[in-house]
Amino acid sequence: MERHVSDWTRRSPRRSAALTAAAQWGDGTTATVTVTDVSYTGCRLATDRDLRKGQTLRLFLPDLGQVHAQIRWVRGAIAGARFLTGDSAKDERRARIGV
């Protein structure tokens, strides 16, 4: 699903990290991902699994719990993800329907 440019906002500053986490897609499949450049609003992911811009997944972060995330951009095996916190009805709906 394509979204309007106005829905995309600039990301916040991120801190360097290297976490091994698990990701779960909407179809129930899981894979190991490396999480880097973490902020309160998102992170960078590296995985050997195909990622698509706009798809959502659930990340299980060590010592931090789980969070829904939406893929914002993809370059090869690297992707940027925005955390869907459910702070707004719009975010909650996107996480629920997977866009």
C-alpha positions in Angstrom: 0.0 0.0 0.0 1.4 3.4 -1.0 1.1 6.2 1.5 1.2 9.9 0.9 4.4 11.8 1.4 2.8 13.8 4.2 2.6 10.6 6.3 6.4 10.2 6.3 8.2 12.2 8.9 11.9 12.9 9.5 13.5 10.4 11.9 15.1 11.3 15.2 18.8 11.1 16.0 19.9 7.5 16.5 22.6 5.9 18.6 25.0 3.2 17.4 24.2 -0.3 18.5 24.5 -3.9 17.4 21.7 -6.1 18.8 20.8 -9.6 17.6 17.0 -9.7 17.7 14.1 -11.8 16.4 11.5 -10.5 13.9 8.1 -12.0 13.3 6.1 -11.2 10.1 2.3 -11.1 9.8 2.3 -14.6 8.3 3.9 -16.0 11.5 7.4 -16.6 10.1 10.4 -15.5 12.1 14.0 -14.7 11.3 17.1 -13.3 13.1 17.8 -9.7 12.4 20.6 -7.4 13.5 19.4 -4.1 14.9 21.6 -1.0 14.6 21.3 2.8 14.9 18.5 2.7 17.5 16.4 5.7 18.6 13.2 6.1 20.5 11.3 6.1 17.1 13.1 3.5 15.0 16.2 1.6 14.0 18.1 0.1 11.1 17.7 -3.6 10.4 19.9 -6.1 8.6 18.6 -9.5 7.6 18.9 -12.1 4.8 15.1 -12.1 4.5 13.4 -10.0 1.8 11.9 -6.8 3.3 9.4 -4.5 1.5 8.8 -0.8 2.1 5.6 -0.4 4.1 5.4 -3.9 5.6 5.1 -4.3 9.4 6.7 -6.8 11.7 7.1 -7.4 15.3 10.7 -7.1 16.8 11.7 -9.0 19.9 14.6 -6.9 21.3 16.9 -8.4 24.0 16.2 -6.8 27.4 13.8 -4.3 25.8 10.8 -6.5 25.0 8.8 -6.4 21.8 7.7 -3.6 19.5 5.8 -3.3 16.2 7.8 -1.7 13.4 7.1 -0.6 9.9 9.8 -0.8 7.1 10.4 2.8 5.8 13.1 2.1 3.2 15.1 -0.9 1.9 18.6 -1.0 0.3 19.6 -4.6 -0.4 19.7 -6.5 3.0 19.5 -3.3 5.0 16.3 -1.5 6.0 15.1 1.4 8.1 12.2 0.8 10.4 9.9 3.1 12.4 8.5 1.9 15.7 4.7 1.8 15.8 4.0 2.7 19.4 0.2 2.9 19.2 0.4 6.5 20.6 -2.2 7.5 18.0 -5.2 5.8 16.4 -3.4 6.1 13.0 -0.3 4.2 14.3 -2.5 1.6 16.0 -4.5 1.0 12.8 -1.4 0.6 10.7 0.1 -1.9 13.1 -3.2 -3.9 13.1 -3.7 -4.1 9.3 0.0 -4.4 8.5 0.7 -1.2 6.5 
